[in-house]
Amino acid sequence: MINTKEEILEDISETCLRVYGMEILDCFPIYRGWLNLKWRVRTEQGNYLIKQFNKERFRKYSDEELHFAHTQQERLFRHDVPCPKLFPIDGQYLLESCKGERFMIMEFCNGSILQPGTATELQMYHLGKAAGRMHRVLNDAGIPKKNKPEFIAPSLEHRINYWQSVIKNALGNGKQSIISIIEKQMEVTQSIRLEDFTLHDTGWAHRDLFMDNILFQEDKVSAILDFDRLKYDYPQLDVARAVISGCLGGSGLNVSAATAFMEGYKEERRVDRGYLYKALCLLWYMESTWWIEADMDELKGPPVRFAEEMVWLGENLQELENRLYDF
């Protein structure tokens, strides 16, 4: 049984040599992502990225879904959407090593990951343009639509009952300090109308478009990464996730950067007035229950940031309607 990262890499390297004729001369681990292992490798043919799929995480996917996502990434690459080129063998993107490790080979893309909330107007403009092109290509009738999106919005009654149960759990666990946060979520839930959301605007989407999955070189996007979660859902959720991740900093939302994103986006894809505001509302409605819970004070790593984003949105949605509705 393979236990160490070094053994996993050695096993994958042997398979790369056998299948691709690719001898790895140097490798550098990339400490990014959850559970999956990644390395930048140098070969005589050039630099590549190897992505190993953690067995525990891989069980959450199906081979068919991942294959579809990777075929769409290849199609996006051909249509000049900034993303890594993949290197399949006999049409298969996911390979299996001699000892059962699932992995794939892709182009190594240069660039840097921005800290959340630090994107400039120009960076967000170029990200909006890249996201708009991605959505346009994904939804150009080249692949069929589905009958329903991945996220099915629960009724307001269901959601209010959920918040009441979270308050009860928090009180039972002595988490008095977060009661006001949860009460605010319930208050906002009671004030919204689901019919105001653009729930008819479904389509194929990346579904993980936050700063950790975007590389920038200076002001431009050099690569959108990690298409593993690509499914039929709401493209507007990609818009909202990118904006809240890139534009929400210590001083609140950088509205100028957020609107710059929409300027770039609308150069590639037509959207109606109020698109950004409604997108943020839908993102909050979907993700707030993922991160705001009775034990949210025990969160670690990226979920801490996600929870902060949802708390901020819950407290500021009404104000954002006035500031963002024209976009």
Secondary structure, 3 states (H helix, E strand, C coil): CCCCHHHHHHHHHHHHHHHHCCCEEEEEECCCCCCCEEEEEEECCEEEEEEEECHHHHCCCCHHHHHHHHHHHHHHHHCCCCCCCECCECCECCEECCCCCEEEEEECCCCECCCCCCCCHHHHHHHHHHHHHHHHHHCCCCCCCCCCCCCCCCCHHHHHHHHHHHHHHHHHCCCHHHHHHHHHHHHHHHHCCHHHCCCCCCEEECCCCCHHHEEEECCEEEEECCCCCCEEECHHHHHHHHHHHHHEECCEECHHHHHHHHHHHHCCCCCCCCHHHHHHHHHHHHHHHHHCCCCHHHCCCHHHHHHHHHHHHHHHHHHHHHHHCCC
